[in-house]
Amino acid sequence: MAWALALAVLAASVRGIRLEHWRGSGEARGVLLGATLAIVALRWINTAALQGVVLHFLGATIATLMFGGRIACWVMALASLAGVLLGVVWQGGWAADFLLSGALPVGVTVAVGAAATRWVPPNVFTYVMVNAFAAAALAMAASSLAKAAVAAALGGPETVFGGPATAYLAATPLLMFGEAFLSGGVMVLVVVYRPQWCASFDDRTYLGPGRKM
């Protein structure tokens, strides 16, 4: 079931991908490769406090804001594959790890971005605080809480207290802050120094005349 859903997500993400920007720009390809390697490297910074518990940062919000949700899904799929090779994948399988550590946080980031576009005044401050900081925190919360729910369902009620589900619940607030700080910090640097690297940031939208803070 997990494999079928994971492959369906990747298949759906292929539709509508526009690669002209990366085909025509060596810099863009280099940025994509570098960002992918950096997100893969986040899997080295992890802790396995209990059997079945792997805690690490995601980088999904950064990938989504820089490259769009469709390409971000493939970046996160590669990160989950790296987790398999490193032996730090959640629940021991690529598909489940990709769905809850990749596809779900990417989806949350896209949803927060859509909500921000509709209801939040467009300026640099709100872009960083909502699209990056808040989206990253919510993406991490969704991922950790989903893992806790799955761990509780697989282990049964008797394993909830003191087991993997409890570990994920306890770690969620700290991981949310860390993910938000990481994503917000990276995106501040990107939009200030290299805004052309960020697919979701448009100078005319966020820096145009008459922008209200």
Secondary structure by P-SEA (a helix, b strand, c coil): caaaaaaaaaaaaaccccaaaaaacaaaaaaaaaaaaaaaacccccccccccbbbbbbaaaaaaaaccaaaaaaaaaaaaaaaaaacccccccaaaaaacccaaaaaaaaaaaaaaaccccccaaaaaacccaaaaaaaaaaaaaaaaaaaaaaaccccccccaaaaaaaaaaaaaaaaaaaaaaaaaaaaaccccccccccccccccccccc
